């Protein structure tokens, strides 16, 4: 079975926000993917939003609109860490 290399989630989602999602992911064991690198993609910007995302368990906060080159570099860096 192929493991997940990166989780990217929108901060605002229909039934559950991205913060609740990452809390569930981080509650999993490493074998189940609990330590999978993750990035939050949100329309919100600011240090408070970035801090909340990192405190929730994301390694990165990516404000929209996303610069494709910056996103590619971030994904590359996060997947090398994992």
Secondary structure, DSSP 4 states (H G I P E B T S, - for coil): -PPP--EEEESS-SSS-HHHHHHHHHTS-GGGTTT--EEEEES--SHHHHHHHHHHT-SEEEESSPPHHHHHHHHHHHHHH-
